Amino acid sequence: MKKLLAGLMAISFIAMNAVPAFAATRSVVDVSKDYWAQAEIADVVSNSVMHLDEEGYFYPERSISRVEFVKALLRVLANDNLNVEIKNIFSDVAESDADYADILRSQQLGLVYGYPNGTFQPAKFVLRDEAQSVISHITKDTQADTSILTYFEDANKVPNWARVPYAKSLSYGIYVNYPNAKELRPTEELTRAEAAVLLARLRSKIGLVKQEYIGDEKVLAVEHLSVKRNAPNDEVKITNQRNIILQGNVLEVAFSDRFRSEAAQAGDVVTFKAPVDISTDEGTLLIPAGSVFTGKVLDVVAPKIFNKNARVYVQITEVCLPDGQKVDLNAKPFYKDYALKEGPWMTAARLLAYTVAGGSVGTGAGVGFAFIPDPDKVGTGIAIGAPVGAAIGLVTGLIRPGLEYHAKAGEEIYVILCDDASIMK
């Protein structure tokens, strides 16, 4: 009887704990795997930035209201529990309203303001330019060049007050322009799917947000990443919100595909994968195996005479984790001048090949020239021809153009972080 009761209690315990796990991992009913914003919606749902209804619907095509946007933004900034210390100034917001505290939190932080007539209008839908203005307002100041707007066909529709905010958020990569990549549609209502994209991108670039808008972030530990012994830095900050791989850390990545410098040019996209889990020495997983690093070729310098090898300059700008989270990076090859090139052993092997070949030719020539006048002097011909031929071969190898840079799929290289990399939890 005791065993039966113990078994029933164990089953009950498992069932109770299985419910929240199931709820956290349930699929979004109305968002298919090939939906354009599926990854971002999965990100904001799994991290409780935006929510599903009781039946698992997200309603991606619905417009998002001001109060919905505020609540989601507060969660991204970890300020959804901020103590309210201001008085209510809005005539259309009552203390009995479910969203009362969040609206006041927004006002207190200076996220989404009310209107001059003293109202907040929580149910009013957010316009796309309004959302971009909020993003611009809370991110760090930068010199935004409004000429970036000319890339878009409807740049003339961006209101004058929104031109600088749009340019700033575009330069930071925190914007949405689906389905036409050359349209901003600034005065249209923001959908929940579009809001998910903005919020997911803001979440992945939380390091760009001004500190006064971010909730209390506590450093829980400083751990270490020992990938390369001579790396300038090995520290990783572990906080309650994110893992921060500090500038100067070195990572090991592997080419996704074969790479040949003679077939590459500036602007080409190049991808790498994490061959194994990238974890701290203390055991914190930072970047899982299989994560995809995306970069671009900055320049390719062709081989030059006197055996100067080709040089390839690459910058990695992003890593996409298996769960869909995208993390901004600024990483370059951890080699002299940040360049990828064939190593000295490949160059030495090439020179050796030229030297051996030259020696062989010299030996043959020496034998021939000695044998014809006097067969007894073949040894002398070898003694003279071999070193002369080898020397000629070496000189020939030295003055020829150097090697192209080749890498096989799966070939690993080291890259160094030129800025901190922030991975949200």
N, C-alpha and C positions, 0 to 999 in steps of 0.2 A: 504493500500500500504506500509506504514511504517513497519507494522508487517511482511509483506511478505519479505521486504528487510532485516529486522532484522533476520528473520528465515533463509534466504539464506546465510547471513553473518555467522551465527552460524554454519550452516552445512559446509560452506567452512572452517571455523576455525577448526572444528572437523576433517575434511578430511585432512587438512594440517598437523595437529598434529598426525594423525593416521598413516601417511606414515612412519615416522622414527620408530615408535613403532613396526609397522609390520616388517620393515626391520630388527630390532634388534632381533625379536623373530622368524623369519622364520626358517624353518627346513633346515638342510643340505641335499641336494638332494641325494648325493651319499654316505651317511653314514647311515646305518640302526641302529635301536635301539639296536640290539644285536652285533654290530661291536665291536671288542675287544678294540678299543680306543675311543669309542663313547663319554664317559664322558669327557675325556681330550680334545677331539676336540671341544665339546660343550663349554668347559671352555675357551679355547683360542679364539674361535670365539665370544662368548658373551662378552668377555673382550677386544676385538679388538686387540689381540696379533697376530692372524693370520686371514686372510680374505677369504671370498668366492668370486667367480667370479659373474658377473652380473646375472647369471642364478641360483645361489645358489649352485654351485659345489665347493667342497673342494679339490678333487683329492688326497685322502689319500695315494694311492700307488705310487704316483710320487715321484721321488727323489727331495730333496730340495736344492736349489742353495745356494752358500755362501752369496750372497746379501740378499736373502729371510730370511736366518737364522739370519743374522745380524740385519735386520729390526725388526724381531720378538723379538729378544733378547733385543734390545734397548727399545721396548715397555714394556717388562717385568720389566726392570730396571728403567722405567719412565725417560729415557734419550733420547727419540725420538725427543725432542725439544732442546737438548743441543746446546748452541752456539758454532759454529766451530771456533777454534782459531789456527788451524795449516794449513800449506800449503800442497797442494796436491803433493805427491811424487810418485804417480802411473802413469805409462805411458799408461795404458789402461783404465783410468778413466778421463772423461772430465767434465768440469764444467756444460756442457749442459745436462749431463746424469740425468735422473730422480732420481737416487739413489746416486748422487754425495755427498750430505750432510751426508747421513747415513753412507756411507763408511768412510768418514773422521771422523765422530763421533766415529765410531768403532776404528779407528786408534788412535784417541785422547785419548780414554778411555783405550785402550789396550785390546780390546775384541778379535777380529779376525784380525790377522796381515796379511800383504802382503807377497810376496815371495822375495827371495834374488835377483831375476832378476829385481826387481822394478815394478812388476805387482801385481794386486790384484785378477784378474781372477774372477769377480763377478758372472759369469754364471756357473762356475765350481761347481759340486755337492759336498756336504759335506759328508765326511766319518764318520762312527759312532765313531771311536776312536778320530777323530778331535773334534767332538761335545763334547765328554766326557772330552777332554783336556780343552776345553773352560770352561765347568762347573767347573772343578777342579780349574782352574786358578782364577776364580772370587769368589770362596767360601773360607770361613775362613780356616786358616791353621789347620791341625790336623795330628796326627801321624797315617798314613795310613799303615796298615799291608797288604802287597801284598799277603800273604798266603790266603786271601779271594778269590783270583782268582782261586785257586785250586778246588773250588766248581764247576767251569764251565768246560765243556768237551773240549772247544776249547781255554783254557787259553794260550796254547802255540802259538796261533795266535796273541795274543796281542803283538804289537811291544814293545821292551824294553823301548823306550821313553814314552810309554803310560801306562806302568804297574802301576806306582805310581798314576797318574791321575785317572786311572780306579779304583784302590783300594779306593781312596779318595771319588769319586762320588758314588761308591757302598756303602761305609760306611754311606754316607749321604742319601742313598735311592733315589738318583737322577740319574736314569739310565733306560734303556729299554732293555728287553730281550724276546721279543715275536717273534715267537710263541713257541719256546722251552725255557723254563725257565732256562735250564742249558747251554745255548749257548749265547755268547756275539756278535759273528759275527763282530769283530772290524773293519775289513778292507772293509766292504760292505758299499754301499751308504745309507745315512740316508733318510728315506721316510718322507713325510709330516706328516703322522700319528705318526711316531716315534718321530719326532720333536715336535709334539703337546704334547706327553706324557712327554718328557724331560722338555719342557717349562712350562707345567702345574705343574709339580712337583717342578720345580725351583721356580715358582710363589708362591706355597703354603709354600715353605721353604725359603722365601725371607730373613728371619732373619739370614740365614747362609751365605748370600752374604756379602763380604767385603764392608764396607761403601763407599769406594771411587768409587765403580761402580754403586751405587744407586743414582738416581736423587734426587733433593731437596724434602725431606720429611718434612712436617710441622705438628707439633702437633696442632690440632685445638681445642682440649679440653681434660681435664682429668675428666672422669666420674667415677661412683662408682657402685659396684656390691655387694648388701647386701643380700647374700644368707645365710650366717651363721654369727652370731654375733661375735663369737670368732675367725674368720678367721684372719690370720696374715696380710692379705692385702685385700683391696677392690677397688683398683684403676685400671681403664681401660683407656689406651691412645687412643684417636681418632685422626688419622692422615688423610691426604689427600689420602693416599694409602691403609691403613689398620686399623683394630681395634686390639689393643694389650692388651690381658688380662694378667696382670702382675703376675709373680710368687708369690705364696702365696694366691691367690684367691681361693675360694672354690666354687665348682659347685655341683648341685644335679642331680644325674642320677638314672635310674631305670633299674633293671635287665630285659633283653629281654626274658629270659627263666628261668625256675626253676633251682636253683643251689643247689647242695648237696656236701658238702666237702668230704664225704666218697667215692664219685664217681669221684672226681677230682684229677688231678696230675699236676706237674710242666710241663709247655709247652702248656697246654690246652688253646684254644682260648675262651674268654668270651666276650659277647657283652652287651651293655647297650643302652638305648635310653634316649633322653631328654624328660621328661614327659610333660614339658611346655616350652614355649619360654624362653630362657635365655637372659634377657635384662638388661641394666643398669638402675639404679634408674632414670636417666634422660630420658630414653626412647629409647636408641639405641639398636636395635636387634643385638645380637651377634651370638647366636646359636639357630636356629629355633626348635620348638617342632618336635619330630620325627627324629632328627639327630641321627645317629648311632655311638656310641663310641665302638671302638674295642681295646681289651687288651689281656693280657695273664696271666695265673697263674704262678707266680714265684716259689711258694712253698706252700705246705700244711703240717701243723703240726698236727698230730693226737691227739685226746684227751688223757690226761694222768691222772693217779690216783690222788687222793686228789682233784678231781673235777676241773681239769684244762681243759677248753674248747679247742676245735680245733681252729686253727688259719689258716687263708687263706691270702696269700700275693699276691696281684694283681697289675699289672701296666697297665694303659691305655695309648696306644701309638698313637691313631689316632681318629679323629672324621670326619665322612663323612656327609656333609650337604645335605639337600634335592636337591639342585641344582647340586650335583655331586662334589663340591669342597671338597678336602681332606685336613685336617689340622693336622699337627703333634702335638702331645701332649706328655707331660710327667706328668702323674697324678697318685696319689696313694690314697687309702682310707684315709679319714681324721679322723683317730682314733689312739689310742695309738699304737706305733710301726708300724703304717701303716697297721694294721692287721684287717681283718674281723673276728668277732667271735660273739657268742651269748652274749647278754647283761646280766647284773646282775639280771634283773627281771626274765629272763628265768631260771637262776641258782637258784635263791631264790625259784621260784615256784617248781622246782624239789626237792630241799631240804625239802620244806614244805610237798610235797607229801610223801616223805620218812618218815618224822616225823609223819605225820598223820597216815600213814599205820602202822608204828611201834607202835604208841600209841594204835591203834585199836587192834593189835595183843597182846600187853601187857595187855590191858584191858581184853581181852578174857582169856588170860592165868591166870591173877589175879583172875578173877571170878571163873575159874575152880578150881584152887588150893585152894581157900578159901571155895568154896561151898561144896567140897567133905568131908572135916573133920568137917566143922561147917557152915551150911547154914546162920547162923546169921552174919558171918563175910565177906559176899559178898562185902559190902561197903569198908571194909579194903583192900580187894583184888584189888578192882578197884583203890583205892587211891594209892596203891603201884605199881600195874601193869601198869597203864596208863603212869606215868612219866618215869618209867624204860623202857617201850617199846618205848616211844617217843625218849628217849635219845639214845637207840640202833638204832632206825631208822635214827636219825640225824647223828650219827657216820657213819652208813652204807652209807648214802648219801654223806657224806664228803669224804670218802676214795675211792669211786667209780670213774672211769674215767669220765671226763667232757662230755659236749654236743658236737655233731657235729654241723657245721655251715650250716644252711638251709636258703634259700631265695626263695620266690615265684616270679614268673614272675610279673613284675610291682613293686616289692618292691624297695623302694628308699634308696639310700645311699649317703653320702657326699664324694667327692674326692677333693684333694688339688693339685693345679698346682705346680710342682717342677721346672718348667721352664716357661718363658713367652710363651703364645700361640698367634700366629699371624694369623689373619683372613683377607685375602685380600678382598678389595672391588670390 
